[in-house]
């Protein structure tokens, strides 16, 4: 458990340091992400982004369990 938490902390640190560059990627603005904008209302459903994130997390977990 201690190694897992240490690895999670290192991953969070690296993600935080890389955030300025990661913000420039088109994640969250992909085709298939649903955006409805009306006056005084905005609905955003990142469908494609969620599917990509799920796939990436599944592959990473599969590699760690292997």
ROMI-379415 format. One record per atom (N, C-alpha, C): residue in three letters; x, y, z. Coordinates in steps of 0.2 Angstrom, whole numbers, padded with zeros to 4 digits, always signed. Each point is the difference from the previous one (the first is absolute). Example, Ala and Ser with C-alpha at 12.3 -4.5 7.8 and 13.67 -1.06 7.14 Angstrom:
ALA+0066-0028+0039/ALA-0004+0006+0000/ALA+0004+0006+0000/SER-0002+0005-0004/SER+0004+0006+0001/SER-0004+0005+0003/
//
This chain:
UNK+0004-0006+0000/UNK-0004+0006+0000/UNK+0004+0006+0000/UNK+0006+0000+0004/UNK+0004+0006+0000/UNK+0003+0001-0007/UNK+0002-0005-0003/UNK+0003+0001-0007/UNK-0005+0003-0005/UNK-0006-0002+0001/UNK-0006+0002-0005/UNK-0001+0008+0002/UNK+0000+0002+0006/UNK-0001+0007+0002/UNK+0006+0004-0002/UNK+0006-0002+0000/UNK+0006+0003-0002/UNK-0001+0001-0008/UNK-0001-0005-0003/UNK-0001+0000-0007/UNK-0005+0005-0003/UNK-0006+0000+0004/UNK-0005+0005-0001/UNK+0002+0007+0001/UNK+0004+0001+0005/UNK+0002+0007+0001/UNK+0005+0002-0005/UNK+0004-0004-0002/UNK+0005+0002-0006/UNK-0004+0001-0006/UNK-0005-0004-0002/UNK-0004+0001-0006/UNK-0003+0007+0001/UNK-0003+0001+0006/UNK-0004+0007+0000/UNK+0005+0006+0000/UNK+0006-0001+0002/UNK+0005+0005-0001/UNK+0002+0001-0007/UNK+0001-0005-0003/UNK+0002+0000-0008/UNK-0006+0003-0004/UNK-0006-0002+0002/UNK-0006+0003-0003/UNK+0000+0008+0001/UNK+0001+0002+0006/UNK+0000+0007+0002/UNK+0005+0004-0004/UNK+0006-0003-0001/UNK+0005+0003-0003/UNK-0001+0001-0008/UNK-0003-0005-0002/UNK-0001+0000-0007/UNK-0007+0003-0002/UNK-0004+0003+0005/UNK-0006+0002-0002/UNK+0000+0006-0005/UNK+0004+0005+0000/UNK+0000+0005-0005/UNK+0001-0003-0007/UNK+0003-0005-0001/UNK+0001-0003-0007/UNK-0006-0005-0001/UNK-0003-0003+0005/UNK-0006-0004-0001/UNK-0006+0004-0002/UNK+0000+0006+0003/UNK-0006+0004-0001/UNK-0001+0002-0008/UNK+0005+0000-0004/UNK+0000+0002-0007/UNK-0002-0006-0004/UNK+0000-0006+0003/UNK-0003-0006-0004/UNK-0008+0001-0001/UNK-0002-0003-0006/UNK-0007+0001-0001/UNK-0005-0004+0004/UNK+0003-0003+0005/UNK-0005-0005+0004/UNK-0005+0005+0003/UNK-0006-0002+0000/UNK-0006+0003+0002/UNK-0003+0004-0005/UNK+0003+0001-0006/UNK-0003+0003-0006/UNK+0000-0004-0006/UNK-0001-0007+0001/UNK+0000-0005-0005/UNK-0006+0000-0004/UNK+0000-0002-0006/UNK-0007-0002-0003/UNK-0004-0005+0004/UNK-0006+0001+0001/UNK-0004-0005+0004/UNK-0001+0003+0007/UNK+0004+0005+0002/UNK-0002+0003+0006/UNK-0006+0005-0001/UNK-0005-0001+0004/UNK-0006+0004-0001/UNK+0000+0006+0004/UNK-0001+0006-0004/UNK-0001+0006+0004/UNK-0006+0004-0003/UNK-0004+0002+0005/UNK-0007+0003-0001/UNK+0001+0007+0003/UNK+0000+0005-0004/UNK+0000+0007+0003/UNK-0006+0004-0001/UNK-0003+0003+0005/UNK-0006+0004-0001/UNK+0002+0006+0005/UNK-0005+0005-0001/UNK+0001+0006+0004/UNK+0000-0002+0008/UNK+0005+0002+0004/UNK+0000-0002+0007/UNK+0000-0007+0001/UNK+0002-0004-0004/UNK+0000-0008+0001/UNK+0006-0003-0005/UNK+0003-0004+0003/UNK+0005-0004-0004/UNK+0001-0007+0003/UNK-0001-0005-0005/UNK+0000-0007+0002/UNK+0006-0003-0004/UNK+0004-0004+0004/UNK+0006-0003-0003/UNK+0001-0007+0002/UNK+0000-0005-0005/UNK+0000-0007+0001/UNK+0006-0002-0004/UNK+0006-0001+0003/UNK+0006-0002-0004/UNK+0000-0008-0001/UNK-0005-0002-0004/UNK-0001-0007-0002/UNK+0006-0004-0002/UNK+0003+0003-0006/UNK+0006-0003-0003/UNK+0006+0001+0005/UNK+0001+0005+0003/UNK+0005+0001+0005/UNK+0000-0005+0006/UNK-0006-0002+0002/UNK-0001-0005+0005/UNK+0002-0007-0002/UNK-0002-0001-0006/UNK+0001-0007-0003/UNK+0008-0001-0001/UNK+0003+0006-0002/UNK+0007-0001-0001/UNK+0004-0001+0007/UNK-0002+0004+0005/UNK+0003+0000+0006/UNK-0001-0007+0003/UNK-0006-0003-0001/UNK-0002-0007+0003/UNK+0005-0005-0004/UNK+0000+0001-0006/UNK+0005-0005-0004/UNK+0007+0000+0002/UNK+0002+0006+0001/UNK+0007+0001+0003/UNK+0001-0002+0007/UNK-0004+0001+0004/UNK+0000-0003+0007/UNK+0000-0008+0000/UNK-0005-0002-0004/UNK+0000-0008-0001/UNK+0006-0003-0002/UNK+0003+0003-0005/UNK+0007-0002-0003/UNK+0005+0000+0005/UNK+0001+0006+0004/UNK+0005+0001+0005/UNK-0001-0006+0006/UNK-0006-0001+0002/UNK-0002-0005+0005/UNK+0002-0007-0002/UNK-0002-0001-0007/UNK+0002-0007-0003/UNK+0007-0001+0000/UNK+0004+0005-0001/UNK+0007+0000-0001/UNK+0003-0002+0007/UNK-0002+0004+0005/UNK+0002-0001+0007/UNK-0002-0007+0003/UNK-0005-0003-0002/UNK-0002-0006+0003/UNK+0003-0006-0004/UNK+0003+0001-0006/UNK+0003-0005-0004/UNK+0007-0002+0003/
//
